[in-house]
Amino acid sequence: MKIRVERDVLAEAVAWAARSLPARPSTPVLAGLMLKADSEEQGTLSLSGFDYEVSARVSVEAEVEEEGQLLVSGRLLADISRALPNRPVEISSDGVRATVVCGSSRFTLHTLPVEEYPALPEMPTATGTVPGEVFSAAVQQVAVAAGRDDTLPVLTGVRIEIEGDTVTLASTDRYRFAVREFLWKPETADASSVALVPAKMLLDTAKSLTSGDTVTIALAGSGAGEGLIGFEGAGRRTTTRLLEGDLPKYKTLFPTEFNSVAVIETAPFVEAVKRVALVAERNTPVRLSFEQGVLTLEAGSSDDAQAVERVDATLEGDDISIAFNPTFLLDGLSAIDSPVAQLAFTTSTKPALLSGKPAVDAEADDQYKYLIMPVRLSG
């Protein structure tokens, strides 16, 4: 194999394809990145990685002098690509060695046995498409509530439910529940699927596909490719195995009637929570007291540092005092992406509903809902 490619193009492609390679692979070849040169049309260089769970493949334009393929350490190639000068890069292979030349820089790498590398899984049949920005924003809003405890793998996933032209994302760690709906273009009007996707992988994928106009979601039904979901956009393609199981039934958890509804400007609210939380020790809450026209935030105790702050708020309904984990509250406020935040309450001991809408409307399109469990206060 012998190719020439622009340095920035190579560095970006290698970084993306190598991002999910295992740090401690079960076999040495799984730490490798497969490079394949094809001289058809304008010439392409394909880079792919696979660890039996997640696969990634990206194709970029390259001058192909000699077709071929080689397998080298993905992380080493990523480090080298980032450090190269801003000049065209030549990559060639000769037996068990690969050479990377860029300007006055020259690297010689050992290759791994191509014949031992597993074949990448086939991309499932496309289910539909969604604008890249919409997909990325929705995933980032929901993934924030996914659990991080690997002993409870179901809670580390994001549930993707496809029903016709509507996609619903949902996640929970038992202390909060995030849900986001958006419209998309399904391949068939009666498309209907449910999948539980690892949240970390989904978040990394969504961020990397924002540069494309659209993202194709491919969710396998029964038969070949079952248990896989694929995403494609901006010349990049990735698949991952689905998590087994499903999230708890969440629709009944979201209240539809409230005793109090507060509306606060998001930016001052966020800053106030951050300041008051400075005196909140680990696992201690921030207390919120809503009265007509004002929200009072408090943290700390009489035996330690204390903080009190007030911000303007509009309240409809009964006055209410409630307490939240400040990190969980800030996660939700950051995710609503709205100049106005709305908190709706039933009682001080039941979950509160956070959204960016000026009014609670469960039927609104593209609505983000964040249900957060309050912290019980002693006394």
ABEGO torsion letter per residue (X at the ends): XBBBBBAAAAAAAAAAAAAABBABBABAAAABBBBBBBABEAEBBBBBBBAGABBBBBBBBBBBABBEBBBBBAAAAAAAAAABBBBBBBBBBBEABBBBBBEABBBBBBBBBAAABBBBBBBBBBAEBBBAAAAAAAAAAAAAABBABAABAAAABBBBBBBEABBBBBBBAGABBBBBBBBBBBABAABBBBBBBBAAAAAAAAAAAAABABBBBBBBBBEBGBGBBBBBEGGBBBBBBBBBEBBBBAAAABBABBABBBBBBAAAAAAAAAAAAAABBBGBBBBBBBBBGBBBBBBEBAABBBBBBBBBBBBBEBBBBBBBBAAAAAAAAAAAGBABBBBBBABAABBBBBBABABBBAABBGBBBBBBBBBBBBX
